[in-house]
Amino acid sequence: MESNPRPRSFAKAAVDDISRLGRITNVLFRYGFSGVATSVGLGEGTAEADGSQPNVDVRKDPKDAARRFRKMLEELGPTFVKVGQILSTRRDLLPAVFVEELSLLQDQVPPLPFSDVKEAVEKGLGDSIENLFAHFEETALASASIAETHLARLHDGTEVVVKVQRPGIADTIRSDLDLLFLFAKFLEATIAEMELYAPGEIVAALDDGLTMELDFYKEASNLEQFAENFKDNLDVKIPHLFRSHSGRTVMTMERVSGRKVADIEPGSEEGRRYTKVFIETLYLMIFEYGLFHADPHPGNAFITDDGQLALIDFGLCGYLTPSQQDHLVTLIVAVIAGDVDGTARALLRMGRPLGHIHMAEFKAEVSKIRDKYLRKSIRKIDAAAFSNECIDAAQRFRIRLATEYALLVKSGATIEGIVRTLDPKYDILSAGQMYARRMLTQRYSSPRLMQEAFGGLMSLSYFLKEVPDQLSQILMDAEGGTLQIRLENQELKELIQQVNIQTTRLFMGLCCAALTIATPLVYQNDPFLIRGIPIATIVCGLTATWLCWLGLGWHLFAGRAWKIRLSPFLKLLRGRWRRFTKEEFKE
């Protein structure tokens, strides 16, 4: 088996990042985004140079701009494809024409030469491909930016699918993530609203997700856990994993053949049957097992020859703790019951408030969203849009929700789209009421209530047992004169720290200004030269530059930088974009 990959040294990481930044800049210029590259300091030049396309003009041709943006992300590779896929779910951040174009993102690239595939398999599994497989198809079954799959046959005759990671893709992704993280820290340090959206945490979550996809051991564990969860379920098929033929960069699993979900006739008896299977599977993943498939699109779900629903590709999965499951139950029951107060408080418990929450205003916003969606015809309810608006409302009121809920909404929205296709008349609200009763029955069952009561009594007994000892210790300290009470004024402490920081920055700025002024003054009077340039001039210039960048870095990454607010500008821009949309997109 292949050993764990060696971590990149700091020097190699820096070289990789700079090289990758250069390639990203070239792609930006080539697709006509030279204005973007120039504005962030990545270079200057004309868009038409070196075979580049003309500069994009969103106002004149937004569809062309969106198409070029998608193609650019596809060329930049897996990290940027994932970012585009995330943006395709955020209609509040991008115009509709961009969202629709990004939803077409295809994570597909030309397949590798078979010699590279063979080398990767043999390196990953530590044996020759002839010893491992009786037959290995040279033509790829599917090819994506991170890995590609091939059909093969084991020596015992078992038909399998082999997933092979592309050589060198890990270093490319890590360089992209380094650059994205630096950009995220820049946003957090300069824009006040970024505290709520936490781009640093988004990049960290993206890092975790991509690192998970790069480590096939993790995907293999997810696959085995799903197989264990659904082993007795006759409606769901999970492929078998062959551990003996799997490693960190190669994974071998059972070949499962079948037909696409799209081949089922909408509204037919078969369509209604598999609608129930999809909904039941989603319920089991979320509320029974706490492990759910985060990307169950039609390419990862199909119908086997035996009539089972097969799920594949478990590289991206979500995990819910028992408390998160309870919060979801509370939220769903409150929404169905029309309890606005319960819905608002459930959303509050599902996240972490970043400040004071005005509950009356938050409840009014939740009530408005509920009336907008749940007073429509039953068949027209858009559960995904309702969930997204609830999450957006929580964010507007500075409630930061866990990333697992974003994955859950994405997974649920995908399955809802499949269900709408299979059975356009499916009554989602009635189904929700049925499952809500089922969840409440399980949540308030006698065994669970007894278990929670027993846990509460044990905690109370420990508390009552420790209180007398603690009180006795306090009285003894008071009697002996050793009792100490410590008071701390956090605001005064922060004020002193801020004064020290600002004084140091002011001193650095004065030194930088003095050295900058001194640089031309010493140019003509210094007799010591290096290649015709006075040494004192070089020292003054380099020191001033170093102090300038040091101060800027301190400002951006110390976490105490002054931040601008974009809310007023975004409101103005949103109004102008809406007027522009009405005028330009009537066709």
Secondary structure, DSSP 4 states (H G I P E B T S, - for coil): -PPPPPPPPHHHHHHHHHHHHHHHHHHHHHTT-HHHHHHTTS----TTGGGPPPPP-TTT-HHHHHHHHHHHHHHH-HHHHHHHHHHTT-TTTS-HHHHHHHTT-----PPPPHHHHHHHHHHHHTS-HHHH-SEE-SS-SEE-SSEEEEEEE-TTS-EEEEEEEPTTHHHHHHHHHHHHHHHHHHHHHHBTTHHHH-HHHHHHHHHHHHHHHH-HHHHHHHHHHHHHHTTT-TTEE-PPB-GGG--SSEEEEE---EEEGGGSPTTSHHHHHHHHHHHHHHHIIIIIISEEES---GGGEEEETTS-EEE---SSEEE--HHHHHHHHHHHHHHHHT-HHHHHHHHHHHEEESS---HHHHHHHHHHHHHHHHTS-GGG--HHHHHHHHHHHHHHTTEEE-HHHHHHHHHHHHHHHHHHHH-TT--HHHHHHHHHHHHHHHHT-HHHHHHHHHHHHHHHHHHHHHHHHHHHHHHHHHHHT--------HHHHHHHHHHHHHHHHHHHHHHHHHHHHHHHHSTTT---EETTEEHHHHHHHHHHHHHHHHHHHHHHHSS----B--HHHHHHHHHHHHHHHHHH---
